[in-house]
Amino acid sequence: DLRRHRSSRLDREKLRSAHAVLAMGPQHLEVLLGGMPELADRARLIAEAPVPDPIGGSLSDYRRCSEVLR
């Protein structure tokens, strides 16, 4: 249940303490592992196909992303 979830800025400490790190697309994963290669055993793609990044987009973009994630 994610009703109480709120987004927050990602930082190295959160990444270090995470049990799993899910990236929306290959480029996100590449940047993540380029900066923190020690996460390689915990970081992976959230889906086989890249998930459209809604950042800066419309409400429709966020809804489309939500549907893909479901």
C-alpha positions as CSV (number, residue, x, y, z in Angstrom):
1,D,0.0,0.0,0.0
2,L,1.7,3.2,-1.2
3,R,-1.0,5.7,-0.1
4,R,1.4,7.2,2.5
5,H,4.4,7.3,0.2
6,R,5.9,10.6,-0.8
7,S,8.8,11.1,-3.1
8,S,12.1,12.4,-1.7
9,R,15.5,13.3,-2.9
10,L,17.7,10.3,-3.4
11,D,21.1,10.5,-1.7
12,R,24.1,8.2,-1.3
13,E,23.1,7.3,2.3
14,K,19.7,6.1,1.3
15,L,21.2,4.1,-1.5
16,R,23.8,2.5,0.8
17,S,21.1,1.4,3.2
18,A,18.6,0.1,0.6
19,H,17.9,-3.6,0.3
20,A,17.1,-3.1,-3.4
21,V,17.5,-0.3,-5.9
22,L,15.1,-0.3,-8.9
23,A,15.9,1.8,-12.0
24,M,13.3,2.8,-14.5
25,G,15.6,2.4,-17.6
26,P,19.0,1.2,-18.6
27,Q,20.4,4.8,-18.6
28,H,19.3,5.4,-15.0
29,L,20.9,2.1,-14.0
30,E,24.1,2.9,-15.9
31,V,24.4,6.4,-14.2
32,L,23.7,4.9,-10.8
33,L,26.3,2.1,-11.1
34,G,28.8,4.5,-12.6
35,G,28.7,6.6,-9.5
36,M,28.2,3.8,-7.0
37,P,29.5,0.5,-8.4
38,E,29.1,-1.1,-5.0
39,L,25.4,-1.3,-5.6
40,A,25.7,-3.8,-8.5
41,D,24.5,-6.7,-6.4
42,R,21.3,-4.7,-5.3
43,A,20.5,-2.6,-8.4
44,R,18.4,-3.8,-11.3
45,L,15.8,-2.6,-13.8
46,I,12.2,-2.5,-12.5
47,A,10.9,-3.9,-15.8
48,E,12.2,-5.5,-19.0
49,A,11.2,-2.5,-21.1
50,P,12.2,1.0,-20.0
51,V,9.5,2.8,-18.0
52,P,8.7,6.3,-19.3
53,D,10.2,9.0,-17.0
54,P,7.4,11.4,-16.1
55,I,9.6,14.0,-14.5
56,G,8.6,17.5,-15.6
57,G,5.7,16.1,-17.5
58,S,1.9,16.4,-17.3
59,L,-0.5,14.6,-15.1
60,S,-1.2,12.3,-18.0
61,D,2.5,11.4,-18.2
62,Y,2.5,10.5,-14.5
63,R,-0.6,8.4,-15.0
64,R,1.0,6.6,-18.0
65,C,4.0,5.8,-15.9
66,S,1.8,4.5,-13.1
67,E,0.0,2.2,-15.5
68,V,3.3,0.8,-16.9
69,L,4.5,0.1,-13.4
70,R,1.4,-1.7,-12.5
